[in-house]
Amino acid sequence: MTTPDPTAHTPTSDPTPTSVPTPTSVPTPTSDPTPTSDPTPTSVPTAASDRAPLPDATEPPDPTPAQGSTPAPPRADPAAAPVAPEELRFMAERLLATVREDIGRADTKAAILLSGALAFLAVVFSGDRAPMPTAGVGLGLLLIAGGLWTAGVLMLVSVVLPRTRIGAERTLLRDLAAGPSEGELRERLAPPGADATGWLLEQASVHGLVLAAKYRWLRLGVSALALGALLALLSELW
């Protein structure tokens, strides 16, 4: 029996593979694709019964006061509150007295203006002055100024004159002017005596008409005098 030579079949070197092939890259999915067939709803619709009703523009606002605010107390209606007869009569007396005082002041103003207008004319025609224009625009302006001045004086006279026609049937002026007796005056005063406050208010209404007429003529008279004086000064320029 022969012994095999171990060197006969022993390789001289251990063959080692020079390189091991390795994969260069492994494809990795960049993102997880989301199926487009299953879209995610952005909002969930609710039933019509679950929605809150919108406010109607035609409905009045809710009178309920805001939280933390105190509601204002109701205002008292002055027409609903009755006035005592004594207070009402006092007010009527004061109203009549006030209107009479205003009438007196209007007469005083008209008398002062009338005196000044007449004094001004006396000074103009009595002193030495330049000769008046005899023709042209200056004469026309001077004539218009004289007419306005005369009208203003007459209007002031009408202010101080007594007013007997305005509301004569609502006062006792005609009865007093006829010289009635005591019995006739008592009979005349019997109907308004039942309501003295109403009679005072009636007299205040009549005196108010007189005051309005006096103030109207007073304004017109002052305007006429002022315009006449202005035109007279302009006539001196021509």
C-alpha positions, 0 to 999 in steps of 0.5 A: 500500500502506497502513501500518496504524496501530499505535495503532489496535489498541494497548490502552491498558493491559495487563490484569493479572488481579486475583487468582489463585485458590489452593487453600485446603488440600491434604488430607494423610493424618494417618497411614498406615492399617495393614491390620487383616486382617494382625495381628502375632503377639505371640509365636511359639509353639515346639514342645513338644520345644523347651520345657524340662521343668518340675521335678517337685514329687515328685522329690527335690532335686538333691544336687549342691552349689551352685557355690562351696560345699564339701560337708560331710564325712560324719559318722562313725557312733558305733555303727559304730566299735568300742569297745575292751574296756578303754574299755568296762570303764572306762565300766562301772566309772565308771557303777557308781561314779556310781550308788553315789555317788548312792545315798549322797547320797540316803541323806544327804539323807533322814537330814538331813530326817528329823532336822529333822522329828523335831526340829521336832516336839520343839520344838513339843510341848515349848515354851509355845504357844497352845492347839490348836483343839478344833473347827471348821475349825482342828481339821480342818486340824490333824489333816490336817497331823499325818497328812501330817507322819507320812506324810512322816516314814515316807517318809523312813525308807523312803529310808534303809532298805536295799533287798534285794528289788530285783534280788536275783536279779541280784546276789550279795546272797542268796548272801552273806547265806546265808554261802557258802563260798569254793568256792561263791562261786568257782562262783557267780562263774565264769559272770559272770567270763567277761564282767566288763564285762557283770557290771558293767553288770548291777550298775549296772542293779540299783543304778539301780533302787534309786536310782530308788526312793529318789528317788521316796520322797524327793520324796514325803516332802518334799512331805508334810512341806511340805504338812503344815507349811502346813496347820498354819500355816493352822489357827492362823488359825481 
